[in-house]
């Protein structure tokens, strides 16, 4: 028991020390300090900045993200005014309206999975010296679409149950399964095996993963909030940027943990 207690105390000290210097450093210095103090298996500065360079080097990363972008754009414009205007004039009934929203939601769900899987595959190949095209990534994702859908449904059900149980269990579950999609795409694992491998990997590197995900969520959240101010299409534009960025960052973090 003593070693576990000691480790927990050290983690508390680490986070407290980082909090004290947080407001005294520039953004880049904060990330460098965090990596140095925690001696992390995930290099936060690298995983958050390298995706930007990769996106600039290869614009093909944005093409898979155009799939959910288009659906989000259509939904935003339609339900932001046009469809509801038709509903108010009696042209479209409530049942049809809900059906359209449900259909768009289903299509958005599938295209988002294809996009993330494609970008993970492309990121891995580019990190290994290639210059992958978007069709290469999309084809790889479509081949594994069954596993991606099953895994996402399991993750969603687990998160729903966990969130009902006072929220915290749901958040813990989402952290544990964070690398499921990279494992499916890069290791060829089925949905159940990928979830199990992700849980095992995160448990071995829990502190690293939590800090990485917190910073990633903050970065993505800031971009999303800023762009969401654009009427109707803001959320769609945000997804076009954050989808490839987040998928590449997750891929980098997974590869660092796997090689560590």
LOKE-594651 format. One line per 8 residues: number of its first residue (from 1); their letters; for each residue x, y, z of N, C-alpha, C. Coordinates in pm, whole numbers, plus 50000, padded with zeros to 5 digits. Atoms other than C-alpha are relative to their C-alpha. Example, Ala and Ser with C-alpha at 12.3 -4.5 7.8 and 13.67 -1.06 7.14 Angstrom:
<volums>
1> AS> 50089/49881/50000/51230/49550/50780/50090/50120/50000 ~ 49918/49881/49994/51367/49894/50714/49923/50109/50073;
</volums>
This chain:
<volums>
1> XXXXXXXX> 50082/49879/50000/50000/50000/50000/50086/50126/50000 ~ 49918/49880/49986/50282/50241/50083/50049/50054/49865 ~ 49955/49948/50129/50427/50262/49729/49889/50070/49922 ~ 50112/49938/50071/50083/50336/49580/49966/50135/50059 ~ 50030/49874/49932/50016/50604/49839/50106/50104/49969 ~ 49889/49908/50029/50358/50757/49777/49987/50057/49859 ~ 50014/49957/50139/50299/50770/49401/49888/50103/49987 ~ 50112/49906/50006/49961/50940/49449/50039/50136/50058;
9> XXXXXXXX> 49955/49875/49939/50119/51199/49677/50090/50077/49905 ~ 49911/49935/50094/50387/51270/49419/49924/50061/49883 ~ 50081/49946/50108/50125/51317/49148/49932/50129/50044 ~ 50063/49879/49947/49944/51569/49368/50101/50114/50004 ~ 49895/49898/49994/50271/51756/49424/50035/50053/49862 ~ 49966/49960/50137/50347/51758/49052/49898/50098/49946 ~ 50104/49915/50053/50011/51905/48956/49992/50133/50075 ~ 50003/49877/49922/50028/52160/49240/50113/50093/49958;
17> XXXXXXXX> 49886/49920/50044/50374/52277/49133/49975/50059/49862 ~ 50029/49948/50135/50261/52306/48773/49898/50114/50007 ~ 50103/49897/49985/49958/52509/48884/50062/50131/50045 ~ 49938/49879/49948/50184/52756/49068/50074/50077/49892 ~ 49923/49932/50105/50395/52828/48760/49917/50026/49875 ~ 50083/49995/50122/50108/52808/48512/49985/50143/49949 ~ 50025/49862/50040/50041/53183/48511/50128/50081/49983 ~ 49873/49930/50008/50411/53270/48505/50075/49969/49871;
25> XXXXXXXX> 49928/50045/50119/50502/53107/48174/49918/50024/49875 ~ 50067/49992/50129/50424/53146/47807/49943/49863/49966 ~ 50070/50125/50033/50206/52882/47644/50096/49887/49967 ~ 49906/50105/50040/50495/52690/47486/50082/49955/50120 ~ 49921/50034/49882/50696/52706/47810/49921/49911/50095 ~ 50084/50083/49912/50402/52556/48000/50005/49854/49956 ~ 49998/50136/50050/50399/52251/47775/50135/49934/50024 ~ 49866/50054/49978/50777/52207/47798/50018/49966/50148;
33> XXXXXXXX> 49988/50024/49856/50761/52239/48177/49922/49877/50043 ~ 50084/50114/49965/50478/51989/48199/50066/49869/49962 ~ 49931/50122/50043/50669/51730/47998/50120/49969/50088 ~ 49880/50019/49920/50982/51786/48205/49967/49949/50139 ~ 50034/50038/49864/50812/51756/48541/49942/49860/50007 ~ 50065/50131/49996/50600/51454/48460/50082/49889/49934 ~ 49920/50097/50075/50866/51286/48244/49906/49909/49920 ~ 50111/50069/50063/50580/51189/48021/50042/49913/49884;
41> XXXXXXXX> 49983/50081/50118/50563/50911/47769/49943/50072/49879 ~ 50057/49918/50108/50357/51158/47564/50064/50138/50006 ~ 49942/49866/50010/50542/51468/47451/49888/50095/49957 ~ 50118/49918/50027/50258/51718/47475/50029/50107/49895 ~ 49968/49897/50098/50435/51992/47282/50000/49941/49859 ~ 49992/50064/50132/50503/51753/46993/49862/49958/49950 ~ 50130/50052/50043/50157/51596/46985/49900/50110/49969 ~ 50094/49891/50026/49985/51935/46982/50046/50094/49889;
49> XXXXXXXX> 49949/49910/50103/50213/52124/46741/50029/49929/49868 ~ 49966/50073/50122/50320/51856/46493/49881/49981/49906 ~ 50114/50011/50092/49964/51802/46359/49982/50122/49911 ~ 50014/49878/50081/49963/52164/46241/50094/49994/49880 ~ 49905/50012/50109/50277/52107/46036/49961/49892/49900 ~ 50042/50109/50088/50144/51779/45898/49883/50042/49912 ~ 50113/49951/50077/49822/51947/45787/50045/50097/49892 ~ 49948/49906/50098/50021/52219/45613/50076/49930/49889;
57> XXXXXXXX> 49923/50076/50099/50239/51962/45437/49911/49919/49907 ~ 50085/50089/50078/49952/51748/45316/49853/50038/50020 ~ 50139/49954/49991/49613/51908/45250/49900/49886/49979 ~ 50089/50114/50016/49473/51563/45173/49931/49962/50131 ~ 50060/50031/49870/49404/51532/45547/49861/50064/50014 ~ 50127/49930/49986/49117/51778/45508/49888/49934/49919 ~ 50102/50057/50089/48940/51577/45238/49908/49903/50074 ~ 50092/50087/49926/48807/51295/45464/49909/50079/50094;
65> XXXXXXXX> 50079/49918/49908/48692/51564/45706/49890/50077/49928 ~ 50105/49933/50076/48485/51716/45424/49869/49923/50005 ~ 50122/50081/49994/48241/51426/45461/49909/50046/50114 ~ 50086/49949/49891/48112/51518/45810/49979/50151/49990 ~ 50015/49855/50017/48174/51885/45724/49878/50032/49914 ~ 50112/49975/50090/47926/51868/45436/49866/49972/50068 ~ 50124/50034/49929/47663/51696/45651/49967/50105/50105 ~ 50020/49899/49896/47714/51944/45933/49957/50132/49938;
73> XXXXXXXX> 50035/49876/50069/47694/52232/45687/49854/49998/49954 ~ 50138/50014/50046/47370/52104/45535/49903/50009/50117 ~ 50086/49999/49882/47223/52045/45879/49990/50140/50060 ~ 49999/49866/49940/47331/52386/46006/49916/50098/49922 ~ 50077/49907/50083/47182/52573/45712/49851/49964/50002 ~ 50139/50045/50007/46867/52363/45689/49924/50026/50129 ~ 50070/49989/49873/46777/52350/46055/50022/50135/50066 ~ 49980/49865/49948/46911/52697/46117/49897/50098/49946;
81> XXXXXXXX> 50096/49905/50053/46642/52851/45902/49908/49943/49896 ~ 50080/50039/50116/46529/52700/45576/49893/49898/50034 ~ 50095/50106/49971/46366/52380/45701/49896/50046/50102 ~ 50094/49955/49899/46215/52543/46007/49903/50103/49941 ~ 50089/49906/50067/46078/52817/45783/49893/49927/49922 ~ 50097/50082/50074/45911/52553/45566/49903/49934/50096 ~ 50087/50064/49901/45778/52386/45878/49895/50098/50051 ~ 50092/49899/49949/45626/52710/46003/49891/50034/49897;
89> XXXXXXXX> 50099/49972/50103/45450/52755/45669/49916/49879/49966 ~ 50079/50119/50020/45316/52401/45681/50047/49912/49887 ~ 49951/50080/50112/45524/52270/45389/50057/49868/50049 ~ 49942/50120/49942/45706/52019/45613/49940/49977/50137 ~ 50057/50033/49870/45543/51843/45905/50108/49966/50101 ~ 49905/50029/49894/45708/51773/46239/50061/49860/49983 ~ 49948/50136/50018/45740/51400/46162/50108/49995/49893 ~ 49900/49994/50107/45923/51469/45837/50125/50071/50046;
97> XXXXXXXX> 49888/49923/49947/46140/51724/46013/50090/49914/50088 ~ 49923/50087/49911/46247/51476/46280/50066/49887/49923 ~ 49942/50104/50083/46303/51210/46017/50125/50048/49927 ~ 49885/49941/50068/46535/51439/45822/50117/50019/50095 ~ 49895/49979/49901/46727/51527/46135/50064/49866/50040 ~ 49948/50132/49965/46761/51159/46227/50088/49942/49890 ~ 49923/50051/50114/46881/51067/45877/50135/50071/49990 ~ 49875/49925/50004/47138/51345/45877/50092/49960/50115;
105> XXXXXXXX> 49919/50042/49885/47252/51236/46223/50069/49867/49975 ~ 49943/50131/50031/47306/50877/46106/50112/50012/49898 ~ 49897/49980/50103/47495/50987/45796/50123/50069/50060 ~ 49890/49928/49935/47703/51226/46006/50083/49906/50087 ~ 49931/50097/49914/47789/50945/46250/50093/49911/49918 ~ 49921/50091/50082/47911/50713/45975/50115/50074/49930 ~ 49895/49925/50069/48102/50979/45781/50109/50049/50096 ~ 49901/49956/49901/48271/51103/46100/50095/49885/50034;
113> XXXXXXXX> 49915/50117/49974/48397/50750/46170/50096/49974/49885 ~ 49915/50020/50117/48525/50713/45816/50110/50106/49996 ~ 49904/49891/50003/48694/51052/45838/50111/49979/50103 ~ 49898/50018/49896/48869/50982/46168/50090/49881/49970 ~ 49920/50117/50034/48977/50634/46061/50095/50028/49885 ~ 49917/49967/50116/49108/50766/45729/50117/50088/50039 ~ 49895/49907/49959/49305/51045/45893/50105/49929/50086 ~ 49905/50078/49919/49461/50807/46147/50092/49918/49908;
121> XXXXXXXX> 49921/50080/50094/49572/50578/45863/50097/50087/49922 ~ 49915/49909/50076/49709/50870/45662/50112/50057/50086 ~ 49899/49944/49911/49890/51018/45962/50112/49900/50025 ~ 49900/50104/49975/50066/50689/46034/50092/49985/49879 ~ 49919/50017/50121/50182/50655/45674/50089/50120/49974 ~ 49917/49881/50020/50304/51013/45657/50113/50005/50102 ~ 49895/50003/49897/50496/50973/45983/50109/49900/49965 ~ 49902/50099/50043/50669/50678/45820/50058/50031/49862;
129> XXXXXXXX> 49933/49955/50121/50786/50881/45523/49916/50004/49875 ~ 50084/49999/50118/50492/50849/45288/49929/50133/49980 ~ 50084/49883/50027/50265/51109/45133/49864/49948/49953 ~ 50125/50071/50035/49927/50934/45145/49894/50090/49940 ~ 50113/49928/50057/49634/51041/44934/49874/49972/50082 ~ 50121/50014/49918/49286/51082/45078/49923/49871/49970 ~ 50073/50122/50032/49138/50786/44890/50063/49879/50066 ~ 49929/50107/49931/49402/50562/45040/49951/49988/50144;
137> XXXXXXXX> 50049/50000/49862/49291/50662/45388/49854/49962/50010 ~ 50143/50030/49997/48920/50648/45311/49975/49852/49975 ~ 50016/50143/50029/48949/50300/45161/50038/49915/50121 ~ 49957/50074/49881/49137/50180/45470/49893/50006/50109 ~ 50104/49983/49898/48864/50321/45695/49874/49921/49964 ~ 50120/50073/50043/48581/50171/45488/50018/49850/50023 ~ 49973/50142/49978/48747/49828/45511/49980/49960/50146 ~ 50013/50028/49857/48736/49855/45891/49876/50065/50060;
145> XXXXXXXX> 50117/49925/49953/48403/50037/45912/49915/49920/50099 ~ 50079/50081/49908/48224/49745/46080/50056/50005/50141 ~ 49936/49995/49868/48474/49736/46367/49989/50139/50061 ~ 50010/49862/49951/48468/50116/46394/49860/50029/50054 ~ 50138/49975/49957/48088/50125/46420/49970/49925/50129 ~ 50028/50081/49880/48066/49841/46674/50071/50058/50121 ~ 49922/49944/49889/48342/49990/46888/49939/50130/50048 ~ 50058/49870/49963/48182/50335/46880/49867/49983/50073;
153> XXXXXXXX> 50127/50027/49932/47842/50195/46978/50026/49953/50144 ~ 49965/50050/49865/47998/50006/47272/50049/50115/50087 ~ 49947/49885/49926/48187/50319/47375/49887/50095/50040 ~ 50111/49910/49973/47872/50529/47347/49907/49949/50109 ~ 50086/50060/49896/47664/50288/47556/50069/50008/50136 ~ 49925/49992/49873/47938/50272/47819/50004/50140/50055 ~ 49996/49860/49956/47964/50650/47829/49864/50044/50053 ~ 50135/49964/49957/47585/50688/47858/49971/49945/50140;
161> XXXXXXXX> 50022/50061/49868/47567/50445/48149/50086/50069/50105 ~ 49909/49935/49905/47869/50605/48312/49956/50140/50037 ~ 50044/49863/49972/47730/50956/48278/49877/50001/50090 ~ 50116/50012/49911/47407/50844/48443/50047/49978/50144 ~ 49946/50030/49868/47619/50718/48734/50090/50114/50048 ~ 49933/49884/49943/47716/51067/48851/50114/50054/49915 ~ 49911/49937/50099/47914/51163/48536/50143/49944/50001 ~ 49860/50037/49991/48262/51068/48663/50031/49864/49936;
169> XXXXXXXX> 49970/50128/50065/48245/50699/48562/49998/50008/49848 ~ 50006/49983/50145/48148/50805/48211/50125/50066/49945 ~ 49877/49932/50042/48446/51039/48184/50120/49906/50008 ~ 49891/50097/49984/48680/50769/48314/49997/49899/49885 ~ 50016/50096/50109/48541/50526/48056/50050/50059/49868 ~ 49958/49936/50124/48597/50774/47772/50152/50017/49994 ~ 49854/49989/49995/48957/50827/47885/50063/49864/49970 ~ 49944/50135/50016/49022/50452/47898/49993/49951/49855;
177> XXXXXXXX> 50019/50051/50137/48893/50391/47544/50045/50102/49895 ~ 49963/49891/50090/49054/50700/47389/50075/49955/49875 ~ 49916/50042/50113/49288/50503/47160/49939/49884/49921 ~ 50065/50112/50068/49034/50253/47030/50009/50011/49849 ~ 49997/49985/50146/49015/50394/46677/50141/49986/49943 ~ 49864/50025/50050/49394/50420/46629/50040/49853/50005 ~ 49965/50142/49989/49427/50060/46747/49931/49919/49891 ~ 50071/50070/50108/49161/49939/46502/50068/50026/49867;
185> XXXXXXXX> 49945/49963/50130/49317/50128/46213/50144/49954/49982 ~ 49857/50027/50015/49685/50062/46284/50040/49858/50036 ~ 49965/50135/49957/49683/49721/46449/49909/49894/49937 ~ 50092/50095/50060/49394/49563/46259/49918/49922/50100 ~ 50074/50070/49895/49223/49469/46586/49850/50013/49978 ~ 50146/49987/50005/48851/49397/46609/49956/50095/50110 ~ 50051/49898/49909/48628/49625/46813/50026/49968/50147 ~ 49983/50038/49860/48641/49433/47141/50147/50000/50039;
193> XXXXXXXX> 49857/50005/49971/49015/49369/47125/50060/50140/50006 ~ 49949/49864/50001/49081/49734/47041/49964/50074/50128 ~ 50041/49937/49875/48881/49853/47341/50082/49946/50116 ~ 49920/50061/49892/49064/49609/47568/50143/50050/49997 ~ 49862/49953/50012/49403/49716/47433/50012/50146/50042 ~ 49998/49859/49961/49317/50083/47477/49993/50014/50151 ~ 50013/49996/49854/49209/50026/47837/50131/49962/50067 ~ 49874/50046/49943/49530/49837/47911/50109/50106/49983;
201> XXXXXXXX> 49897/49900/50027/49750/50103/47749/49981/50125/50085 ~ 50028/49879/49921/49577/50392/47925/50027/49974/50148 ~ 49977/50031/49859/49591/50219/48265/50149/50003/50033 ~ 49855/50000/49978/49968/50182/48226/50059/50141/49992 ~ 49949/49864/50020/50005/50551/48134/49892/50103/50036 ~ 50120/49923/49968/49708/50705/48311/50027/50149/50013 ~ 49970/49858/49981/49867/51033/48420/50032/50070/49869 ~ 49963/49943/50129/50018/51094/48077/49877/50026/49915;
209> XXXXXXXX> 50116/49992/50087/49692/51028/47895/49902/50106/50049 ~ 50095/49902/49946/49475/51239/48127/50044/50142/49967 ~ 49950/49864/50027/49697/51545/48091/49992/50030/49850 ~ 50006/49981/50145/49724/51499/47715/49858/50029/49953 ~ 50138/49983/50044/49348/51465/47669/49940/50131/50049 ~ 50051/49873/49948/49273/51764/47893/50047/50115/49913 ~ 49945/49892/50082/49505/51988/47692/49941/49996/49859 ~ 50058/50014/50134/49374/51849/47361/49856/50051/49996;
217> XXXXXXXX> 50140/49955/49994/49012/51909/47463/49993/50152/50012 ~ 49998/49854/49986/49098/52265/47567/50030/50067/49867 ~ 49963/49942/50129/49266/52340/47234/49885/49989/49900 ~ 50111/50022/50093/48984/52186/47029/49878/50083/50040 ~ 50114/49923/49951/48724/52354/47249/50011/50148/49969 ~ 49979/49857/50029/48875/52699/47204/49974/50029/49852 ~ 50021/49981/50145/48883/52663/46825/49851/49989/49966 ~ 50142/50021/50028/48526/52531/46821/49915/50118/50047;
225> XXXXXXXX> 50077/49888/49945/48392/52811/47042/50017/50125/49914 ~ 49974/49881/50082/48559/53081/46834/49926/49992/49867 ~ 50061/50014/50132/48435/52944/46502/49847/49986/50006 ~ 50145/50018/49989/48086/52867/46633/49924/50132/49997 ~ 50065/49869/50008/48018/53241/46636/49958/50033/49857 ~ 50041/49978/50139/47991/53223/46257/49860/49940/49982 ~ 50137/50051/50009/47615/53189/46188/49987/49880/49907 ~ 50039/50117/50078/47488/52853/46061/50116/49907/49965;
233> XXXXXXXX> 49893/50086/50051/47821/52726/45922/50119/49992/50095 ~ 49886/49996/49909/48049/52791/46221/50040/49862/50052 ~ 49972/50134/49948/48018/52440/46366/50059/49910/49893 ~ 49947/50081/50110/48081/52284/46026/50146/50033/49972 ~ 49862/49959/50023/48398/52487/45974/50089/49949/50112 ~ 49924/50047/49885/48514/52396/46324/50031/49851/49987 ~ 49978/50145/50015/48468/52024/46252/50100/49971/49890 ~ 49906/50019/50110/48664/52059/45927/50144/50017/50047;
241> XXXXXXXX> 49865/49974/49948/48962/52187/46125/50036/49905/50113 ~ 49967/50078/49880/48938/51997/46452/50000/49849/49977 ~ 50002/50144/50027/48860/51654/46303/50137/49947/49960 ~ 49867/50050/50033/49196/51608/46127/50104/50031/50107 ~ 49904/49963/49896/49385/51793/46399/49994/49901/50117 ~ 50015/50089/49886/49244/51578/46679/50040/49857/49968 ~ 49966/50137/50038/49284/51251/46488/50150/49982/49989 ~ 49855/50008/50012/49649/51323/46409/50065/50005/50138;
249> XXXXXXXX> 49945/49991/49865/49719/51425/46769/49983/49869/50076 ~ 50023/50129/49935/49562/51101/46899/50094/49893/49945 ~ 49910/50097/50062/49768/50901/46651/50142/50016/50052 ~ 49866/49973/49949/50090/51068/46761/50014/49953/50145 ~ 49995/50039/49859/50009/51012/47129/50002/49848/50013 ~ 50004/50146/49995/49923/50646/47069/50134/49940/49961 ~ 49872/50054/50047/50244/50581/46875/50112/50023/50103 ~ 49898/49974/49898/50454/50746/47147/49986/49904/50117;
257> XXXX> 50022/50093/49888/50294/50531/47417/50036/49857/49960 ~ 49971/50136/50045/50325/50215/47210/50150/49977/49989 ~ 49856/50015/50015/50691/50275/47135/50072/50017/50133 ~ 49938/49981/49868/50758/50378/47496/49996/49877/50084;
</volums>
